[in-house]
Amino acid sequence: MNSLRISISDKLLFIIKNRFKSNNDLVIEELNKLDDYYKTIGENISERTVAAIIKCSENDLKKFMQIINITKNDWRDVLISAKFHNNVNVHKTWILENYEFDIKK
């Protein structure tokens, strides 16, 4: 099993693992590749961006891969799609709400 190299909360990692159970390794690998790509241009992928990717993917691997490609062009596009662009902390509310929902399943 791959480990995610991006610094994110345990709650967001739980959401990722829960929502992409059968494709967990692929999702982690793609997020690591995205982070590697951004490091080559002197940037890092934030937890907010990862949360936006997961939110916009709607638990669908095909959508996830499309959003990864969109994020490679400009990470701000995915923040806008997720409605995380106006507040640097709004993703934390989304993570908490979705973690609590997933943990009750």
N, C-alpha and C positions, 0 to 999 in steps of 0.2 A: 504494500500500500504506500502510495506517495504521500509526502507531507507537504503542506502548503508553506512556502517560504515568505509569503506576504504577512505582515503583522496585522492580524485581525483578532477580534474578541472570540472567546470560546463559544459564545452564543451564536455568532455568525457562522462559525465553523460547523456547529451542530446543525444549523439550518441547511447549509450546503450538503452535509452528509445525509441528512434526512430527506431532502428533496431530490437528490440525485443518487439514490442508493445503488442502483445497478451500474451507474456510470461515474461513480465517485472518483475513481482514479483518473479517468479522462478529464473530468472537470478540474480537478486539482492540477493536473499536468498543464492544461490550457491556461489556467490562471498563473501558474509559474512561468510559462512561456511569455505571457503578456507582460508580466513583471520584468522578465529578462529583456524583452523588447524595449520597454520604457527606460530601463537602466542604461541601454546603449545610447539614449539621447539625453541622459542626465536627469531623468525623473524617476519617481517611484509611484506605484499604484497604491492608492489609499484604501482604507477600509470602506470609506464612503463610496468609492468607485466599485469595489467588489460587491457591496450591498446593492448598488444600482444595477449591476450586471445580473445578479441573482433575481432581483425584483422583476426586471424587464424580461427575463427569460421565461417567467411563468412556469417554472419546473419542467420546461421542454428543452431537451438536449439540442435539437435543431435550432431553436431560437437562441439558446445559449451561444452556440457557435457563431451565429450571425452577429450577435451583440459583441462577442469578442472581436470580430473583424471590424465592426463599427468603432469600437473602443480603440483599436490600433490607429485609426485615422485621427480621432480626437475624443479623448475621454470625457470632455464636457458634454458631448452629445448624449451620452448615456445618463449623465446626471440630470440633464433636462428631461429626458424621457421618463426617468424615475421620479421626477419632481423633487430632486434632492439639490437643485442648483441654487436656491435662494437662501439656504440656511445650512451652515457647515455641520450642524448637529442633528438635523431632521432624520438622517439615516439611523441614528441611535434609537429613536422612537420606533421606526419600522422594524429594526432588529429585535427590540424587546417584545413588541406586539407579536411578531411572527414566531419568535422563540417560544413565548408562552402558548401560542396556538399549537405549534408543533409538539411541544412537550406533553400536551394534554391528549394527543392522538393515541 
